Amino acid sequence: MFRLFVIVFLLAGCGMQQAAAPSYDEIKKMMTDALQTEDGKKALRQMLTDPELRELIILEQPEVKKSIEETMLSKEGEDFWKKTFEDPKFTETIAKSMKKQQEDVMKELIKDPSFQKDLEDFFGQPDMQKQMESAMQSANMKEHLQKVVEETINSPLLQIKWQELIMAAGKSSEEGGKKDDKKSEEEKGGKGK
């Protein structure tokens, strides 16, 4: 009897839970009420500031993609970008933001044999060689090279290397001199015998 009573009690409890489940309209009303509270608004703002969610919401919309394409490819869009790129601050900001990507592209291009061949062809042209020659012989270039050489010589890192090289050269000349002295002594001793 006791077992039967427990089973009936459990079944009645399960039945009450199913009957107490809110309907769709009740859930909808609860959600609407929750979103209208300050906590709900705050949670929604936090969700919308999440970069991944914003990217999904914005870029997945076909209307947004279409409007961006139409705007950028239109005559007004072309005029806008021309005017915008005339602003030095804007171009500087764009250049700074793309610096890493440009470096990566250049590193890859330098490794590319066809790009190397194109560079050789470009700089091998007689007109280009004349321009480079005149640029290298200009007073500004000579002045610039002189400054670069002076900065290089006066660099604290290179001064240490210069000292090490001089000391190494001095040691090798001393060792060479000692060997020469030994050879001359041996030759003198050998001749005397």
Disulfide bonds with the S-S distance in Angstrom:
none
